[in-house]
Amino acid sequence: MAVFPWKVKAGANSANTFRTGDPEMARGPQEGTPASGGGAYVSIDETGEFAYHPSEAALLAGFEYVEEAACILDRAGIQHRLVLDRNRKLRLGQGLGEVDLEWLMRAWTDALKTHPSAHRLRRFLPARAGLLAGLFETLALEQGAPAPGNPWQVMADGRTEDLPALPEVDHRTAALRQHGDLRVTDPQGHVYRPVWTHPRLVPGKPIYVELPDIPGPVA
């Protein structure tokens, strides 16, 4: 089981009680920072697996008890925790301060190794400044969220097919896997090569390995 910097104590006073086991996690609790009340979240559960939640309601529906969520982040990088309200129901607690990006990078790279079938978009690791936005974007795509604007594209044998989300891409790439030139482009323009050789993959669902940009000819 992964070791995380803080855990929420369940109990009668759990709405106001937490402990910090790793000073790297936060730059200092900010109990006065309210929960955002809307928007998307990224969670890291007690096993180290990351997940994307499009709303606070979806976040709360994804957990059954307080300590199941080891870390919850909003788009601003503020940490939150689950707490119990007076009716013993889960709710999102106040902000605890900004996440430490070095810790977050390590947690993400560990998750790629530990949960390969859950995290199949293998993009190049972004710089620290783009890490948080990149995680939200990658996790949303991995979980099949439709991306506004550009579609996914599957390219093989000189032909390109537009598709709405990753499940459809999985289905199409499985049918085309014998094509050596098979490539996939996500809605943000990242280009991948599907790979089926990982021993812990779900059958029919490849890992998508990002390819470096190839500069065009100089005019």
C-alpha positions in Angstrom: 0.0 0.0 0.0 1.3 3.4 -0.8 2.3 5.8 2.0 0.7 9.3 1.7 1.5 12.5 3.5 -1.7 12.9 5.5 -4.7 10.9 6.5 -8.0 12.2 7.8 -9.1 10.7 11.1 -12.6 9.4 11.1 -14.6 10.2 14.3 -17.0 12.6 15.8 -14.6 15.6 15.3 -13.3 14.5 11.9 -14.5 17.6 10.2 -11.8 19.6 12.1 -9.1 17.0 12.7 -6.2 16.0 10.5 -2.6 15.1 10.9 0.4 15.8 8.7 3.0 13.0 8.2 5.0 14.5 5.4 5.9 18.2 5.3 6.5 17.9 1.5 2.9 17.5 0.8 1.7 21.0 1.6 3.2 24.4 2.1 1.1 24.9 5.2 -2.5 24.3 6.0 -5.0 27.0 5.1 -8.1 26.0 6.9 -9.7 29.3 6.0 -9.7 28.4 2.3 -13.2 27.2 1.5 -14.0 24.3 -0.8 -14.4 25.5 -4.3 -18.0 24.5 -4.6 -17.7 23.4 -8.2 -15.4 22.4 -11.0 -13.3 19.3 -11.6 -11.1 17.5 -9.1 -8.2 14.9 -9.2 -8.1 12.4 -6.4 -5.4 10.0 -5.3 -6.7 7.1 -3.4 -5.1 5.1 -0.6 -3.5 2.7 -3.1 -1.9 5.5 -5.1 -4.3 5.5 -8.0 -5.2 8.8 -9.6 -8.8 9.6 -10.9 -10.5 12.5 -12.5 -13.9 13.7 -11.2 -15.8 16.3 -13.4 -17.7 17.7 -10.4 -17.9 17.7 -6.6 -20.9 15.4 -6.8 -19.0 12.9 -8.9 -16.1 13.1 -6.5 -18.2 12.3 -3.4 -20.0 9.5 -5.3 -16.6 7.8 -5.9 -15.7 7.3 -2.2 -17.3 5.4 0.7 -15.2 6.6 3.7 -13.0 9.5 4.7 -9.6 7.9 4.5 -10.2 6.2 1.1 -9.1 9.5 -0.6 -5.5 10.2 0.4 -5.4 13.5 -1.5 -7.9 15.6 -3.5 -6.8 18.5 -5.7 -8.7 21.2 -7.4 -7.5 22.9 -10.6 -5.7 25.6 -8.6 -3.5 22.9 -7.0 -5.2 23.3 -3.5 -5.4 20.2 -1.5 -8.7 19.1 0.1 -9.8 16.1 2.2 -13.0 14.3 2.8 -14.8 15.0 6.0 -18.0 14.0 7.7 -20.9 16.4 8.2 -23.2 16.3 11.2 -25.3 13.6 9.5 -22.2 11.4 9.0 -22.2 11.9 5.3 -19.1 12.6 3.2 -18.5 16.2 2.1 -15.5 18.0 0.7 -13.5 19.8 3.3 -11.8 23.2 3.2 -8.5 23.8 1.4 -5.3 22.7 3.1 -2.8 24.7 1.0 -1.0 24.1 -2.3 0.3 20.7 -3.2 4.1 20.2 -3.5 4.7 19.7 -7.2 7.8 17.5 -6.7 5.8 15.2 -4.5 3.0 15.2 -7.1 5.4 14.3 -9.9 6.7 11.4 -7.9 3.2 10.1 -7.0 2.2 10.3 -10.7 5.3 8.4 -11.9 4.7 5.8 -9.2 1.1 5.4 -10.4 2.1 4.8 -14.0 4.2 1.8 -12.8 1.7 0.5 -10.2 -1.6 1.0 -12.2 -0.6 0.6 -15.9 -4.1 -0.4 -17.0 -5.7 2.6 -15.4 -3.2 5.1 -16.9 -2.7 4.3 -20.5 -1.8 7.7 -22.0 1.9 7.8 -21.7 2.7 11.4 -22.4 6.1 12.9 -21.9 6.3 14.3 -18.3 5.6 18.0 -18.4 7.6 20.6 -16.6 6.5 21.4 -13.1 4.6 24.5 -14.3 2.4 22.4 -16.5 2.1 19.3 -14.3 -1.2 20.1 -12.7 -3.0 21.1 -15.9 -1.5 18.1 -17.7 -2.8 15.7 -15.1 -6.3 17.1 -15.3 -6.3 16.9 -19.1 -4.7 13.4 -19.2 -6.9 11.8 -16.6 -10.1 13.2 -18.1 -9.2 11.7 -21.5 -8.2 8.4 -19.9 -11.6 8.1 -18.2 -13.4 8.6 -21.5 -14.6 12.2 -20.9 -15.6 13.8 -24.3 -13.3 16.6 -25.1 -14.8 19.8 -26.6 -13.5 20.9 -29.9 -11.2 18.5 -31.7 -11.9 14.8 -31.9 -9.6 11.9 -31.4 -8.0 10.7 -34.6 -6.9 7.2 -35.6 -4.5 7.1 -38.6 -3.5 4.0 -40.5 -2.6 3.2 -44.1 -3.0 6.8 -45.2 -6.5 7.2 -43.8 -7.7 9.2 -40.8 -10.9 8.5 -38.8 -12.4 10.9 -36.2 -13.7 9.4 -33.0 -15.3 11.0 -29.9 -13.5 9.4 -26.9 -10.9 6.8 -25.8 -13.2 3.8 -25.6 -14.0 4.2 -29.3 -10.3 4.6 -30.0 -9.5 1.4 -28.2 -12.1 -0.5 -30.3 -10.8 0.9 -33.6 -7.1 0.5 -32.8 -7.7 -3.2 -31.9 -9.1 -3.7 -35.4 -6.1 -2.0 -37.0 -3.3 -3.2 -34.8 -1.6 -5.1 -37.6 -0.8 -1.8 -39.4 2.7 -0.8 -38.6 2.0 2.9 -39.3 -1.0 3.0 -36.8 -1.0 6.3 -34.9 -3.5 8.1 -32.6 -3.9 11.8 -32.0 -5.7 13.1 -28.9 -7.9 16.2 -28.9 -5.0 18.3 -27.7 -2.7 17.2 -30.6 -0.5 14.7 -28.8 0.4 11.9 -31.1 0.8 8.3 -29.8 1.8 4.8 -31.0 -0.4 2.1 -29.5 1.5 -0.7 -27.7 -0.1 -4.0 -26.6 2.9 -5.7 -25.1 2.6 -4.7 -21.4 2.0 -7.9 -19.4 -0.5 -6.2 -17.0 -2.8 -4.7 -19.7 -6.5 -5.5 -20.1 -6.8 -7.5 -23.3 -7.7 -5.2 -26.2 -6.7 -2.0 -24.5 -3.2 -0.8 -25.4 -0.9 1.7 -23.8 -0.6 4.9 -25.9 3.1 6.0 -26.0 3.6 9.6 -27.0 5.8 10.2 -30.0 8.2 13.2 -30.2 7.4 16.1 -32.5 9.1 15.6 -35.9 10.1 19.0 -37.3 9.0 19.6 -40.8 11.4 20.6 -43.7 12.9 24.0 -43.5 11.6 26.2 -46.3 
